[in-house]
């Protein structure tokens, strides 16, 4: 999943986001979703979320833990 559809995103998921300050470089930050901030069902640049540590950014990828 690429993080552009709100239905694919849930609290507690481990994701990669791009912070506002890192948009130019594309540097990704890994964390766990605390809050979903985008109310729209779809966003072309990724659903905006707040991580457990308080950082805010747009979801680029959902990470699935290996069994």
C-alpha positions in Angstrom: 0.0 0.0 0.0 1.2 3.5 -0.9 -0.6 5.5 1.7 -2.8 7.7 -0.6 -6.2 6.1 0.4 -7.5 6.8 3.9 -9.2 3.4 4.1 -5.8 1.7 4.0 -4.5 3.6 7.0 -5.2 2.7 10.7 -4.0 3.9 14.0 -1.2 1.7 15.3 0.2 0.9 11.8 3.9 1.1 11.2 4.5 3.4 8.3 7.1 5.5 6.4 6.3 9.2 6.2 7.9 12.3 4.6 8.1 15.2 7.0 7.4 18.7 5.6 11.0 19.7 6.1 12.2 16.6 4.1 9.9 17.0 1.1 12.7 18.3 -1.2 15.0 15.4 -0.3 12.4 12.7 0.1 14.0 11.4 3.3 11.6 9.1 5.0 10.9 8.7 8.7 9.5 5.4 10.2 7.0 5.4 13.0 3.6 4.2 14.4 0.5 6.2 13.6 -1.2 7.9 16.6 -3.6 10.2 14.6 -4.9 10.4 11.1 -5.1 14.1 10.2 -6.4 14.1 6.6 -10.2 13.9 6.5 -10.5 13.3 2.7 -10.8 9.7 1.4 -7.8 10.1 -1.0 -4.8 12.5 -1.2 -2.4 12.4 -4.2 0.7 13.1 -2.0 -0.3 10.8 0.9 -2.6 10.8 3.9 -1.3 13.2 6.6 -0.7 11.5 10.0 0.8 12.2 13.4 3.2 9.6 14.7 3.5 8.4 18.3 6.5 10.7 18.8 4.5 13.7 17.6 6.0 14.1 14.1 3.6 15.0 11.3 4.0 14.0 7.7 2.4 12.2 4.7 2.4 8.4 4.5 4.6 7.1 1.7 4.4 3.4 2.5 2.8 1.0 5.0 5.3 -1.4 6.6 4.4 -4.9 7.3 6.4 -6.9 9.9 7.9 -10.0 8.6 6.6 -13.2 10.3 
